[in-house]
């Protein structure tokens, strides 16, 4: 994976991540800083019975962090069944497209996390409405927004490809989430004095 201006084919997320399933662990060191986030800070009260939904299983690494929380149920979603099978975890795994309606009951989850995915979604309004629907009142969706202007160049079996990306602006993300009744808080993260990404916290307060 890297950046490259060479013209290559652009795949939809399912096709792309099916091909990239074996490439993730090579790039874990790039994300060490991100995975030092203290997720307890997003929980407004101590609880041993919360329901967590991971809206993009990716490489399963986030589960290693969240599994330290006391929870009742952990659901992992991804558009790629190969990714769900590749990376283990004691979770319920469900294949779903986050650009479509989510196959979960309303007012069920306490914490939703969605990292490395929002740039691949075309319908943010539907995503926020659906996440709002499945969350309990006063609980949160935590997003990761990376300031990325170009698609990564992936390679699998000597084949180069990119994965379709939508260049959503942070201001637009915040506005759409607020229009879906979330209270939104932006936490900018700097690396070597350079703004690199945001943690976006969306709370269901009504």
PyMOL commands that place a pseudoatom at each C-alpha (Angstrom):
pseudoatom trace, name=CA, resn=UNK, resi=1, chain=A, elem=C, hetatm=0, pos=[0.000, 0.000, 0.000]
pseudoatom trace, name=CA, resn=UNK, resi=2, chain=A, elem=C, hetatm=0, pos=[1.170, 3.531, -0.737]
pseudoatom trace, name=CA, resn=UNK, resi=3, chain=A, elem=C, hetatm=0, pos=[0.399, 6.608, -2.785]
pseudoatom trace, name=CA, resn=UNK, resi=4, chain=A, elem=C, hetatm=0, pos=[0.858, 6.653, -6.524]
pseudoatom trace, name=CA, resn=UNK, resi=5, chain=A, elem=C, hetatm=0, pos=[-0.364, 8.770, -9.430]
pseudoatom trace, name=CA, resn=UNK, resi=6, chain=A, elem=C, hetatm=0, pos=[-0.213, 5.927, -11.917]
pseudoatom trace, name=CA, resn=UNK, resi=7, chain=A, elem=C, hetatm=0, pos=[-3.556, 5.233, -13.528]
pseudoatom trace, name=CA, resn=UNK, resi=8, chain=A, elem=C, hetatm=0, pos=[-4.956, 2.027, -12.017]
pseudoatom trace, name=CA, resn=UNK, resi=9, chain=A, elem=C, hetatm=0, pos=[-8.434, 0.625, -11.699]
pseudoatom trace, name=CA, resn=UNK, resi=10, chain=A, elem=C, hetatm=0, pos=[-10.614, 1.786, -8.817]
pseudoatom trace, name=CA, resn=UNK, resi=11, chain=A, elem=C, hetatm=0, pos=[-12.655, -0.927, -7.112]
pseudoatom trace, name=CA, resn=UNK, resi=12, chain=A, elem=C, hetatm=0, pos=[-15.714, -0.698, -4.905]
pseudoatom trace, name=CA, resn=UNK, resi=13, chain=A, elem=C, hetatm=0, pos=[-15.018, -1.377, -1.200]
pseudoatom trace, name=CA, resn=UNK, resi=14, chain=A, elem=C, hetatm=0, pos=[-16.171, -5.000, -1.257]
pseudoatom trace, name=CA, resn=UNK, resi=15, chain=A, elem=C, hetatm=0, pos=[-13.990, -5.925, -4.226]
pseudoatom trace, name=CA, resn=UNK, resi=16, chain=A, elem=C, hetatm=0, pos=[-11.053, -3.914, -2.934]
pseudoatom trace, name=CA, resn=UNK, resi=17, chain=A, elem=C, hetatm=0, pos=[-11.024, -5.184, 0.616]
pseudoatom trace, name=CA, resn=UNK, resi=18, chain=A, elem=C, hetatm=0, pos=[-11.585, -8.764, -0.482]
pseudoatom trace, name=CA, resn=UNK, resi=19, chain=A, elem=C, hetatm=0, pos=[-8.304, -8.417, -2.401]
pseudoatom trace, name=CA, resn=UNK, resi=20, chain=A, elem=C, hetatm=0, pos=[-6.522, -6.489, 0.361]
pseudoatom trace, name=CA, resn=UNK, resi=21, chain=A, elem=C, hetatm=0, pos=[-7.453, -8.884, 3.147]
pseudoatom trace, name=CA, resn=UNK, resi=22, chain=A, elem=C, hetatm=0, pos=[-3.883, -10.180, 3.569]
pseudoatom trace, name=CA, resn=UNK, resi=23, chain=A, elem=C, hetatm=0, pos=[-2.202, -6.766, 3.401]
pseudoatom trace, name=CA, resn=UNK, resi=24, chain=A, elem=C, hetatm=0, pos=[-3.385, -5.066, 6.598]
pseudoatom trace, name=CA, resn=UNK, resi=25, chain=A, elem=C, hetatm=0, pos=[-0.891, -6.255, 9.173]
pseudoatom trace, name=CA, resn=UNK, resi=26, chain=A, elem=C, hetatm=0, pos=[2.016, -4.889, 7.150]
pseudoatom trace, name=CA, resn=UNK, resi=27, chain=A, elem=C, hetatm=0, pos=[0.850, -1.375, 7.996]
pseudoatom trace, name=CA, resn=UNK, resi=28, chain=A, elem=C, hetatm=0, pos=[-0.072, -1.708, 11.661]
pseudoatom trace, name=CA, resn=UNK, resi=29, chain=A, elem=C, hetatm=0, pos=[2.966, 0.304, 12.869]
pseudoatom trace, name=CA, resn=UNK, resi=30, chain=A, elem=C, hetatm=0, pos=[1.629, 3.352, 11.000]
pseudoatom trace, name=CA, resn=UNK, resi=31, chain=A, elem=C, hetatm=0, pos=[-1.433, 3.322, 13.259]
pseudoatom trace, name=CA, resn=UNK, resi=32, chain=A, elem=C, hetatm=0, pos=[0.089, 2.711, 16.688]
pseudoatom trace, name=CA, resn=UNK, resi=33, chain=A, elem=C, hetatm=0, pos=[-0.662, 6.262, 17.825]
pseudoatom trace, name=CA, resn=UNK, resi=34, chain=A, elem=C, hetatm=0, pos=[-4.293, 5.957, 16.854]
pseudoatom trace, name=CA, resn=UNK, resi=35, chain=A, elem=C, hetatm=0, pos=[-4.786, 2.756, 18.815]
pseudoatom trace, name=CA, resn=UNK, resi=36, chain=A, elem=C, hetatm=0, pos=[-3.622, 4.419, 22.029]
pseudoatom trace, name=CA, resn=UNK, resi=37, chain=A, elem=C, hetatm=0, pos=[-7.015, 6.130, 22.310]
pseudoatom trace, name=CA, resn=UNK, resi=38, chain=A, elem=C, hetatm=0, pos=[-8.675, 5.620, 25.709]
pseudoatom trace, name=CA, resn=UNK, resi=39, chain=A, elem=C, hetatm=0, pos=[-12.181, 4.513, 24.812]
pseudoatom trace, name=CA, resn=UNK, resi=40, chain=A, elem=C, hetatm=0, pos=[-13.300, 4.604, 28.435]
pseudoatom trace, name=CA, resn=UNK, resi=41, chain=A, elem=C, hetatm=0, pos=[-13.434, 8.375, 28.047]
pseudoatom trace, name=CA, resn=UNK, resi=42, chain=A, elem=C, hetatm=0, pos=[-16.391, 7.965, 25.676]
pseudoatom trace, name=CA, resn=UNK, resi=43, chain=A, elem=C, hetatm=0, pos=[-18.471, 6.050, 28.212]
pseudoatom trace, name=CA, resn=UNK, resi=44, chain=A, elem=C, hetatm=0, pos=[-20.493, 8.329, 30.441]
pseudoatom trace, name=CA, resn=UNK, resi=45, chain=A, elem=C, hetatm=0, pos=[-20.888, 5.720, 33.154]
pseudoatom trace, name=CA, resn=UNK, resi=46, chain=A, elem=C, hetatm=0, pos=[-19.291, 2.486, 34.244]
pseudoatom trace, name=CA, resn=UNK, resi=47, chain=A, elem=C, hetatm=0, pos=[-21.163, -0.487, 32.900]
pseudoatom trace, name=CA, resn=UNK, resi=48, chain=A, elem=C, hetatm=0, pos=[-20.664, -4.206, 32.505]
pseudoatom trace, name=CA, resn=UNK, resi=49, chain=A, elem=C, hetatm=0, pos=[-23.599, -4.772, 30.180]
pseudoatom trace, name=CA, resn=UNK, resi=50, chain=A, elem=C, hetatm=0, pos=[-23.084, -2.408, 27.258]
pseudoatom trace, name=CA, resn=UNK, resi=51, chain=A, elem=C, hetatm=0, pos=[-23.691, -3.486, 23.668]
pseudoatom trace, name=CA, resn=UNK, resi=52, chain=A, elem=C, hetatm=0, pos=[-20.959, -2.463, 21.211]
pseudoatom trace, name=CA, resn=UNK, resi=53, chain=A, elem=C, hetatm=0, pos=[-21.163, -2.375, 17.432]
pseudoatom trace, name=CA, resn=UNK, resi=54, chain=A, elem=C, hetatm=0, pos=[-18.024, -2.074, 15.300]
pseudoatom trace, name=CA, resn=UNK, resi=55, chain=A, elem=C, hetatm=0, pos=[-19.169, -0.593, 12.003]
pseudoatom trace, name=CA, resn=UNK, resi=56, chain=A, elem=C, hetatm=0, pos=[-16.187, -1.790, 9.960]
pseudoatom trace, name=CA, resn=UNK, resi=57, chain=A, elem=C, hetatm=0, pos=[-14.297, -4.770, 11.314]
pseudoatom trace, name=CA, resn=UNK, resi=58, chain=A, elem=C, hetatm=0, pos=[-11.287, -3.990, 9.120]
pseudoatom trace, name=CA, resn=UNK, resi=59, chain=A, elem=C, hetatm=0, pos=[-8.338, -5.935, 10.595]
pseudoatom trace, name=CA, resn=UNK, resi=60, chain=A, elem=C, hetatm=0, pos=[-9.948, -6.696, 13.953]
pseudoatom trace, name=CA, resn=UNK, resi=61, chain=A, elem=C, hetatm=0, pos=[-7.328, -4.640, 15.734]
pseudoatom trace, name=CA, resn=UNK, resi=62, chain=A, elem=C, hetatm=0, pos=[-9.851, -2.279, 17.275]
pseudoatom trace, name=CA, resn=UNK, resi=63, chain=A, elem=C, hetatm=0, pos=[-11.497, -5.252, 18.962]
pseudoatom trace, name=CA, resn=UNK, resi=64, chain=A, elem=C, hetatm=0, pos=[-8.262, -5.875, 20.853]
pseudoatom trace, name=CA, resn=UNK, resi=65, chain=A, elem=C, hetatm=0, pos=[-8.744, -2.443, 22.372]
pseudoatom trace, name=CA, resn=UNK, resi=66, chain=A, elem=C, hetatm=0, pos=[-12.491, -2.513, 22.938]
pseudoatom trace, name=CA, resn=UNK, resi=67, chain=A, elem=C, hetatm=0, pos=[-12.519, -6.040, 24.318]
pseudoatom trace, name=CA, resn=UNK, resi=68, chain=A, elem=C, hetatm=0, pos=[-10.936, -4.597, 27.457]
pseudoatom trace, name=CA, resn=UNK, resi=69, chain=A, elem=C, hetatm=0, pos=[-14.223, -2.820, 28.148]
pseudoatom trace, name=CA, resn=UNK, resi=70, chain=A, elem=C, hetatm=0, pos=[-16.880, -4.730, 30.036]
pseudoatom trace, name=CA, resn=UNK, resi=71, chain=A, elem=C, hetatm=0, pos=[-19.597, -5.530, 27.546]
pseudoatom trace, name=CA, resn=UNK, resi=72, chain=A, elem=C, hetatm=0, pos=[-22.608, -7.758, 27.092]
pseudoatom trace, name=CA, resn=UNK, resi=73, chain=A, elem=C, hetatm=0, pos=[-22.594, -8.017, 23.292]
pseudoatom trace, name=CA, resn=UNK, resi=74, chain=A, elem=C, hetatm=0, pos=[-20.081, -7.110, 20.593]
pseudoatom trace, name=CA, resn=UNK, resi=75, chain=A, elem=C, hetatm=0, pos=[-21.158, -7.071, 16.953]
pseudoatom trace, name=CA, resn=UNK, resi=76, chain=A, elem=C, hetatm=0, pos=[-18.645, -6.677, 14.122]
pseudoatom trace, name=CA, resn=UNK, resi=77, chain=A, elem=C, hetatm=0, pos=[-19.782, -5.522, 10.675]
pseudoatom trace, name=CA, resn=UNK, resi=78, chain=A, elem=C, hetatm=0, pos=[-17.923, -5.408, 7.408]
pseudoatom trace, name=CA, resn=UNK, resi=79, chain=A, elem=C, hetatm=0, pos=[-18.814, -5.388, 3.733]
pseudoatom trace, name=CA, resn=UNK, resi=80, chain=A, elem=C, hetatm=0, pos=[-16.181, -8.081, 3.085]
pseudoatom trace, name=CA, resn=UNK, resi=81, chain=A, elem=C, hetatm=0, pos=[-16.944, -11.597, 4.337]
pseudoatom trace, name=CA, resn=UNK, resi=82, chain=A, elem=C, hetatm=0, pos=[-13.295, -12.497, 3.740]
pseudoatom trace, name=CA, resn=UNK, resi=83, chain=A, elem=C, hetatm=0, pos=[-12.183, -9.861, 6.248]
pseudoatom trace, name=CA, resn=UNK, resi=84, chain=A, elem=C, hetatm=0, pos=[-14.670, -11.088, 8.844]
pseudoatom trace, name=CA, resn=UNK, resi=85, chain=A, elem=C, hetatm=0, pos=[-13.332, -14.630, 8.441]
pseudoatom trace, name=CA, resn=UNK, resi=86, chain=A, elem=C, hetatm=0, pos=[-9.663, -13.629, 8.342]
pseudoatom trace, name=CA, resn=UNK, resi=87, chain=A, elem=C, hetatm=0, pos=[-9.343, -11.852, 11.688]
pseudoatom trace, name=CA, resn=UNK, resi=88, chain=A, elem=C, hetatm=0, pos=[-10.583, -13.687, 14.777]
pseudoatom trace, name=CA, resn=UNK, resi=89, chain=A, elem=C, hetatm=0, pos=[-12.529, -12.338, 17.701]
pseudoatom trace, name=CA, resn=UNK, resi=90, chain=A, elem=C, hetatm=0, pos=[-15.185, -13.527, 20.122]
pseudoatom trace, name=CA, resn=UNK, resi=91, chain=A, elem=C, hetatm=0, pos=[-17.853, -11.439, 18.439]
pseudoatom trace, name=CA, resn=UNK, resi=92, chain=A, elem=C, hetatm=0, pos=[-20.960, -11.777, 16.343]
pseudoatom trace, name=CA, resn=UNK, resi=93, chain=A, elem=C, hetatm=0, pos=[-19.903, -11.076, 12.751]
pseudoatom trace, name=CA, resn=UNK, resi=94, chain=A, elem=C, hetatm=0, pos=[-22.347, -9.747, 10.182]
pseudoatom trace, name=CA, resn=UNK, resi=95, chain=A, elem=C, hetatm=0, pos=[-21.766, -8.797, 6.557]
pseudoatom trace, name=CA, resn=UNK, resi=96, chain=A, elem=C, hetatm=0, pos=[-23.478, -5.477, 5.846]
pseudoatom trace, name=CA, resn=UNK, resi=97, chain=A, elem=C, hetatm=0, pos=[-23.212, -2.473, 3.568]
pseudoatom trace, name=CA, resn=UNK, resi=98, chain=A, elem=C, hetatm=0, pos=[-23.060, 0.763, 5.578]
pseudoatom trace, name=CA, resn=UNK, resi=99, chain=A, elem=C, hetatm=0, pos=[-24.525, 2.642, 2.610]
pseudoatom trace, name=CA, resn=UNK, resi=100, chain=A, elem=C, hetatm=0, pos=[-27.735, 0.659, 3.166]
pseudoatom trace, name=CA, resn=UNK, resi=101, chain=A, elem=C, hetatm=0, pos=[-30.099, 0.190, 6.089]
pseudoatom trace, name=CA, resn=UNK, resi=102, chain=A, elem=C, hetatm=0, pos=[-28.539, -1.668, 9.010]
pseudoatom trace, name=CA, resn=UNK, resi=103, chain=A, elem=C, hetatm=0, pos=[-29.993, -5.069, 9.993]
pseudoatom trace, name=CA, resn=UNK, resi=104, chain=A, elem=C, hetatm=0, pos=[-30.295, -4.277, 13.715]
pseudoatom trace, name=CA, resn=UNK, resi=105, chain=A, elem=C, hetatm=0, pos=[-33.108, -3.360, 16.048]
pseudoatom trace, name=CA, resn=UNK, resi=106, chain=A, elem=C, hetatm=0, pos=[-33.618, 0.217, 17.184]
pseudoatom trace, name=CA, resn=UNK, resi=107, chain=A, elem=C, hetatm=0, pos=[-32.320, 1.572, 20.517]
pseudoatom trace, name=CA, resn=UNK, resi=108, chain=A, elem=C, hetatm=0, pos=[-30.103, -1.444, 21.149]
pseudoatom trace, name=CA, resn=UNK, resi=109, chain=A, elem=C, hetatm=0, pos=[-26.436, -0.423, 21.120]
pseudoatom trace, name=CA, resn=UNK, resi=110, chain=A, elem=C, hetatm=0, pos=[-24.612, 1.721, 23.677]
pseudoatom trace, name=CA, resn=UNK, resi=111, chain=A, elem=C, hetatm=0, pos=[-21.407, 2.389, 21.756]
pseudoatom trace, name=CA, resn=UNK, resi=112, chain=A, elem=C, hetatm=0, pos=[-20.861, 2.430, 17.990]
pseudoatom trace, name=CA, resn=UNK, resi=113, chain=A, elem=C, hetatm=0, pos=[-17.389, 2.837, 16.501]
pseudoatom trace, name=CA, resn=UNK, resi=114, chain=A, elem=C, hetatm=0, pos=[-16.624, 3.410, 12.841]
pseudoatom trace, name=CA, resn=UNK, resi=115, chain=A, elem=C, hetatm=0, pos=[-12.991, 3.797, 11.828]
pseudoatom trace, name=CA, resn=UNK, resi=116, chain=A, elem=C, hetatm=0, pos=[-11.365, 3.735, 8.375]
pseudoatom trace, name=CA, resn=UNK, resi=117, chain=A, elem=C, hetatm=0, pos=[-14.724, 3.699, 6.630]
pseudoatom trace, name=CA, resn=UNK, resi=118, chain=A, elem=C, hetatm=0, pos=[-16.476, 7.055, 6.331]
pseudoatom trace, name=CA, resn=UNK, resi=119, chain=A, elem=C, hetatm=0, pos=[-14.385, 7.995, 3.296]
pseudoatom trace, name=CA, resn=UNK, resi=120, chain=A, elem=C, hetatm=0, pos=[-15.841, 4.954, 1.517]
pseudoatom trace, name=CA, resn=UNK, resi=121, chain=A, elem=C, hetatm=0, pos=[-19.499, 5.873, 2.122]
pseudoatom trace, name=CA, resn=UNK, resi=122, chain=A, elem=C, hetatm=0, pos=[-21.540, 7.710, -0.488]
pseudoatom trace, name=CA, resn=UNK, resi=123, chain=A, elem=C, hetatm=0, pos=[-24.698, 8.250, 1.586]
pseudoatom trace, name=CA, resn=UNK, resi=124, chain=A, elem=C, hetatm=0, pos=[-23.643, 9.857, 4.862]
pseudoatom trace, name=CA, resn=UNK, resi=125, chain=A, elem=C, hetatm=0, pos=[-27.162, 10.952, 5.715]
pseudoatom trace, name=CA, resn=UNK, resi=126, chain=A, elem=C, hetatm=0, pos=[-28.446, 7.370, 5.657]
pseudoatom trace, name=CA, resn=UNK, resi=127, chain=A, elem=C, hetatm=0, pos=[-25.422, 6.209, 7.652]
pseudoatom trace, name=CA, resn=UNK, resi=128, chain=A, elem=C, hetatm=0, pos=[-26.005, 8.744, 10.424]
pseudoatom trace, name=CA, resn=UNK, resi=129, chain=A, elem=C, hetatm=0, pos=[-29.770, 8.166, 10.515]
pseudoatom trace, name=CA, resn=UNK, resi=130, chain=A, elem=C, hetatm=0, pos=[-29.294, 4.416, 10.762]
pseudoatom trace, name=CA, resn=UNK, resi=131, chain=A, elem=C, hetatm=0, pos=[-26.631, 4.705, 13.447]
pseudoatom trace, name=CA, resn=UNK, resi=132, chain=A, elem=C, hetatm=0, pos=[-28.841, 7.134, 15.369]
pseudoatom trace, name=CA, resn=UNK, resi=133, chain=A, elem=C, hetatm=0, pos=[-31.693, 4.638, 15.156]
pseudoatom trace, name=CA, resn=UNK, resi=134, chain=A, elem=C, hetatm=0, pos=[-29.783, 1.676, 16.581]
pseudoatom trace, name=CA, resn=UNK, resi=135, chain=A, elem=C, hetatm=0, pos=[-28.167, 3.625, 19.451]
pseudoatom trace, name=CA, resn=UNK, resi=136, chain=A, elem=C, hetatm=0, pos=[-29.722, 4.036, 22.875]
pseudoatom trace, name=CA, resn=UNK, resi=137, chain=A, elem=C, hetatm=0, pos=[-30.429, 7.529, 24.115]
pseudoatom trace, name=CA, resn=UNK, resi=138, chain=A, elem=C, hetatm=0, pos=[-27.407, 9.336, 25.610]
pseudoatom trace, name=CA, resn=UNK, resi=139, chain=A, elem=C, hetatm=0, pos=[-24.935, 6.968, 23.974]
pseudoatom trace, name=CA, resn=UNK, resi=140, chain=A, elem=C, hetatm=0, pos=[-22.380, 7.585, 21.259]
pseudoatom trace, name=CA, resn=UNK, resi=141, chain=A, elem=C, hetatm=0, pos=[-21.018, 6.940, 17.818]
pseudoatom trace, name=CA, resn=UNK, resi=142, chain=A, elem=C, hetatm=0, pos=[-17.246, 7.502, 17.634]
pseudoatom trace, name=CA, resn=UNK, resi=143, chain=A, elem=C, hetatm=0, pos=[-15.777, 8.104, 14.166]
pseudoatom trace, name=CA, resn=UNK, resi=144, chain=A, elem=C, hetatm=0, pos=[-12.224, 8.386, 12.907]
pseudoatom trace, name=CA, resn=UNK, resi=145, chain=A, elem=C, hetatm=0, pos=[-11.698, 10.920, 10.119]
pseudoatom trace, name=CA, resn=UNK, resi=146, chain=A, elem=C, hetatm=0, pos=[-8.327, 10.939, 8.396]
pseudoatom trace, name=CA, resn=UNK, resi=147, chain=A, elem=C, hetatm=0, pos=[-7.241, 13.936, 6.327]
pseudoatom trace, name=CA, resn=UNK, resi=148, chain=A, elem=C, hetatm=0, pos=[-6.650, 11.893, 3.195]
pseudoatom trace, name=CA, resn=UNK, resi=149, chain=A, elem=C, hetatm=0, pos=[-6.869, 13.446, -0.270]
pseudoatom trace, name=CA, resn=UNK, resi=150, chain=A, elem=C, hetatm=0, pos=[-5.670, 10.530, -2.374]
pseudoatom trace, name=CA, resn=UNK, resi=151, chain=A, elem=C, hetatm=0, pos=[-6.541, 6.855, -2.489]
pseudoatom trace, name=CA, resn=UNK, resi=152, chain=A, elem=C, hetatm=0, pos=[-3.992, 4.351, -1.273]
pseudoatom trace, name=CA, resn=UNK, resi=153, chain=A, elem=C, hetatm=0, pos=[-2.448, 2.185, -3.937]
pseudoatom trace, name=CA, resn=UNK, resi=154, chain=A, elem=C, hetatm=0, pos=[-2.849, -1.462, -2.962]
pseudoatom trace, name=CA, resn=UNK, resi=155, chain=A, elem=C, hetatm=0, pos=[-1.126, -4.481, -4.416]
pseudoatom trace, name=CA, resn=UNK, resi=156, chain=A, elem=C, hetatm=0, pos=[-2.336, -8.070, -4.315]
pseudoatom trace, name=CA, resn=UNK, resi=157, chain=A, elem=C, hetatm=0, pos=[-0.775, -10.860, -6.336]
pseudoatom trace, name=CA, resn=UNK, resi=158, chain=A, elem=C, hetatm=0, pos=[1.123, -8.244, -8.345]
pseudoatom trace, name=CA, resn=UNK, resi=159, chain=A, elem=C, hetatm=0, pos=[-2.121, -6.470, -9.179]
pseudoatom trace, name=CA, resn=UNK, resi=160, chain=A, elem=C, hetatm=0, pos=[-2.341, -2.767, -8.336]
pseudoatom trace, name=CA, resn=UNK, resi=161, chain=A, elem=C, hetatm=0, pos=[-5.660, -1.139, -7.497]
pseudoatom trace, name=CA, resn=UNK, resi=162, chain=A, elem=C, hetatm=0, pos=[-7.320, 1.618, -5.513]
pseudoatom trace, name=CA, resn=UNK, resi=163, chain=A, elem=C, hetatm=0, pos=[-10.512, 1.521, -3.473]
pseudoatom trace, name=CA, resn=UNK, resi=164, chain=A, elem=C, hetatm=0, pos=[-13.254, 4.034, -4.193]
pseudoatom trace, name=CA, resn=UNK, resi=165, chain=A, elem=C, hetatm=0, pos=[-13.068, 7.003, -1.819]
pseudoatom trace, name=CA, resn=UNK, resi=166, chain=A, elem=C, hetatm=0, pos=[-15.385, 9.984, -1.317]
pseudoatom trace, name=CA, resn=UNK, resi=167, chain=A, elem=C, hetatm=0, pos=[-13.699, 13.215, -0.271]
pseudoatom trace, name=CA, resn=UNK, resi=168, chain=A, elem=C, hetatm=0, pos=[-16.071, 14.303, 2.468]
pseudoatom trace, name=CA, resn=UNK, resi=169, chain=A, elem=C, hetatm=0, pos=[-15.088, 17.464, 4.319]
pseudoatom trace, name=CA, resn=UNK, resi=170, chain=A, elem=C, hetatm=0, pos=[-15.077, 17.467, 8.107]
pseudoatom trace, name=CA, resn=UNK, resi=171, chain=A, elem=C, hetatm=0, pos=[-17.487, 20.432, 8.181]
pseudoatom trace, name=CA, resn=UNK, resi=172, chain=A, elem=C, hetatm=0, pos=[-19.928, 18.543, 5.971]
pseudoatom trace, name=CA, resn=UNK, resi=173, chain=A, elem=C, hetatm=0, pos=[-19.679, 15.420, 8.124]
pseudoatom trace, name=CA, resn=UNK, resi=174, chain=A, elem=C, hetatm=0, pos=[-20.456, 17.465, 11.231]
pseudoatom trace, name=CA, resn=UNK, resi=175, chain=A, elem=C, hetatm=0, pos=[-23.406, 19.234, 9.585]
pseudoatom trace, name=CA, resn=UNK, resi=176, chain=A, elem=C, hetatm=0, pos=[-24.969, 16.028, 8.259]
pseudoatom trace, name=CA, resn=UNK, resi=177, chain=A, elem=C, hetatm=0, pos=[-24.629, 14.308, 11.655]
pseudoatom trace, name=CA, resn=UNK, resi=178, chain=A, elem=C, hetatm=0, pos=[-26.224, 17.305, 13.380]
pseudoatom trace, name=CA, resn=UNK, resi=179, chain=A, elem=C, hetatm=0, pos=[-29.080, 17.267, 10.869]
pseudoatom trace, name=CA, resn=UNK, resi=180, chain=A, elem=C, hetatm=0, pos=[-29.652, 13.672, 11.971]
pseudoatom trace, name=CA, resn=UNK, resi=181, chain=A, elem=C, hetatm=0, pos=[-30.114, 14.925, 15.570]
pseudoatom trace, name=CA, resn=UNK, resi=182, chain=A, elem=C, hetatm=0, pos=[-26.666, 14.038, 16.900]
pseudoatom trace, name=CA, resn=UNK, resi=183, chain=A, elem=C, hetatm=0, pos=[-24.726, 16.366, 19.168]
pseudoatom trace, name=CA, resn=UNK, resi=184, chain=A, elem=C, hetatm=0, pos=[-21.295, 16.431, 17.517]
pseudoatom trace, name=CA, resn=UNK, resi=185, chain=A, elem=C, hetatm=0, pos=[-17.888, 17.075, 19.082]
pseudoatom trace, name=CA, resn=UNK, resi=186, chain=A, elem=C, hetatm=0, pos=[-14.679, 17.296, 17.057]
pseudoatom trace, name=CA, resn=UNK, resi=187, chain=A, elem=C, hetatm=0, pos=[-11.372, 16.359, 18.657]
pseudoatom trace, name=CA, resn=UNK, resi=188, chain=A, elem=C, hetatm=0, pos=[-8.465, 17.304, 16.343]
pseudoatom trace, name=CA, resn=UNK, resi=189, chain=A, elem=C, hetatm=0, pos=[-5.358, 15.146, 16.570]
pseudoatom trace, name=CA, resn=UNK, resi=190, chain=A, elem=C, hetatm=0, pos=[-1.931, 16.506, 15.655]
pseudoatom trace, name=CA, resn=UNK, resi=191, chain=A, elem=C, hetatm=0, pos=[1.162, 14.538, 14.738]
pseudoatom trace, name=CA, resn=UNK, resi=192, chain=A, elem=C, hetatm=0, pos=[4.401, 16.547, 14.831]
pseudoatom trace, name=CA, resn=UNK, resi=193, chain=A, elem=C, hetatm=0, pos=[2.354, 19.762, 14.995]
pseudoatom trace, name=CA, resn=UNK, resi=194, chain=A, elem=C, hetatm=0, pos=[0.430, 18.828, 11.844]
pseudoatom trace, name=CA, resn=UNK, resi=195, chain=A, elem=C, hetatm=0, pos=[-3.320, 18.239, 11.931]
pseudoatom trace, name=CA, resn=UNK, resi=196, chain=A, elem=C, hetatm=0, pos=[-3.659, 14.642, 10.737]
pseudoatom trace, name=CA, resn=UNK, resi=197, chain=A, elem=C, hetatm=0, pos=[-7.097, 13.429, 11.747]
pseudoatom trace, name=CA, resn=UNK, resi=198, chain=A, elem=C, hetatm=0, pos=[-10.165, 13.981, 13.904]
pseudoatom trace, name=CA, resn=UNK, resi=199, chain=A, elem=C, hetatm=0, pos=[-12.012, 11.921, 16.416]
pseudoatom trace, name=CA, resn=UNK, resi=200, chain=A, elem=C, hetatm=0, pos=[-15.676, 12.716, 15.786]
pseudoatom trace, name=CA, resn=UNK, resi=201, chain=A, elem=C, hetatm=0, pos=[-17.969, 11.968, 18.726]
pseudoatom trace, name=CA, resn=UNK, resi=202, chain=A, elem=C, hetatm=0, pos=[-21.706, 11.914, 17.942]
pseudoatom trace, name=CA, resn=UNK, resi=203, chain=A, elem=C, hetatm=0, pos=[-24.021, 11.679, 20.947]
pseudoatom trace, name=CA, resn=UNK, resi=204, chain=A, elem=C, hetatm=0, pos=[-27.694, 10.714, 20.766]
pseudoatom trace, name=CA, resn=UNK, resi=205, chain=A, elem=C, hetatm=0, pos=[-29.222, 13.180, 23.216]
pseudoatom trace, name=CA, resn=UNK, resi=206, chain=A, elem=C, hetatm=0, pos=[-32.865, 13.167, 22.087]
for i in range(1, 206): cmd.bond("trace and resi %d" % i, "trace and resi %d" % (i + 1))
show_as sticks, trace
zoom trace
